[in-house]
């Protein structure tokens, strides 16, 4: 009798384990190298919160992607390169097919794992950061710096300023200040700004700010002396509100400052108070909660108390919405891969790469996703891992961001040729033979 | 010339604010011989706790958000939190380590840094907050109208506030019973104990005073740049100030702060363009290193002579 009971118990436990194992085999795993503490924790919490909420919404509303549930696991990097690599190694073999995509939200970590992702066949998606020339898919088949690269952003900002001045020809003779974070990230702007200055006849005054940038009196006094017509703020973290506040106290007009997309979130303007009123920044996603996709998250996630943001008022902020954009791109890549390789099972890293490389999120698809105007359309190819390169500009009115431009592109021809040249030099240095995309 | 003066005065005012952070280090070092690596984390903890209370108090008490009552209540609660933190540090962290080597005490403050940073963000969250002290950050109009110089009114008021605190603390150290006891403890733990100075109380007092200084520094720096994790980096600005001014001198912290603040700004403007800019992050350290070669104990630090 006792033996029979024991046998039944063992059978029951085995059934539960087998069933949960079978369910786990149907799940698409993604490891999230997030950062929620440390100097950039505030930005990381909003962005990864948006991404997780979107995946949660897909699970709750649709039961996953064609029946394949999404699972994720966070690994805290604190925006630290060594920890990022550790997280990458820890997560790369997790889940039924290993990590399906690596998105570190850090240019430093991107560089640190660049060779590893190619070796392990895990696509690395770097939306709005990372190595610009990785947009050349023939040399960097595993890296996807999507939507827009830094070079394209610099060019788009100059196009926006050109529009404000009544045409690019009116940039001739103008002075542009470039206040940049003194790091690899900040220096990404230099080459393209020099080329643009040469083409359009304006001059660039480059002013470095030592990290973290919590003291900028000297830099803004130099700007006050030189009086540039516009200042491009290429900052991150505490550097942004400090720049805006110091500009105000040294009398530089805030409406002549144009920030990059890492200088254009609520976290950058709220601490600056009234000094930030009228400040404009680039972005590839607007803020706001009126988009159907955000409303769906509210209905299917937050209404059930399953939201990732402890402070729900941050839902709809610039960085939160950027996290949702990350989620949309990830889910659409799974869908694209499934259409080619078969539904009902999780995709491997190689299959996901195919999904990213054949991504086509056009206007109709954006509307179907409830993301019309929420992000630009996105077509990725074997050669071009960047996509549309379209940006919108938003202005802070003291309470909220308001979109003040249509989608604006950079000088695609110029940027593409610079990407090609740089990627070719990298290929020569590393002995890489570029892929033949016609054979893909 | 006006531009040079603008750079110089701006630098001096910034230097006073660096000295304010350095003061927290000096207080603890004077009283316990401990180089408190956690001072930056304490600045962050204090400012975050203050802002956190201003957010939750209206809901708890029904007081109007942004009112003076909320401000002062939040200030008292944040100060109390710093005192509790100071006493807890003495009880849990320092008391078991009395008479241990200085490096042991230093290492334990590194652990304390991570603990304080984690607790602060665990309680109040990690998002960036605005802190409005009601002091407008606009140029001083008198200087602008008469000399075409833009000097921040906020920085001037903050510097005056900091100087008042320096004077009060210097007087306390020099002329009060507690101050004498603090200095005795700093000289030799065992000798101080043998003449009846209550070491534990003295440590609790000094950590609490350092908590108060951290709160003032946190409020000023938080109002300038927002209350966020980057406040912990203010400690990095204080280190060269300490090397220059000496680890045991309150006036040294001020003079060191003024020299560092002014020299880094002047160097950034006049030397920076020749070496690629962004030099104010490392320039003070080079200056402090050169100074170390000439005067290892700093400008006003106590000369340490060991019998061998």
Interface residues (C-beta under 8 A of the other chain):
Chain A: X36 X37 X38 X39 X40 X41 X42 X45 X46 X182 X206 X207 X208 X209 X210 X211 X212 X214 X215 X217 X218 X219 X221 X222 X224 X225 X237 X238 X241 X242 X245 X248 X249 X250 X251 X267 X270 X271 X272 X273 X275 X310 X311 X314
Chain B: X3 X6 X7 X10 X11 X14 X117 X118 X121 X125 X126 X127 X128 X129 X130 X131 X132 X137 X138 X139 X150 X152 X154 X221 X224 X225 X226 X227 X228 X229 X230 X232 X233 X234 X237 X264 X265 X268 X269 X272 X276 X277 X278 X279 X280 X281 X282
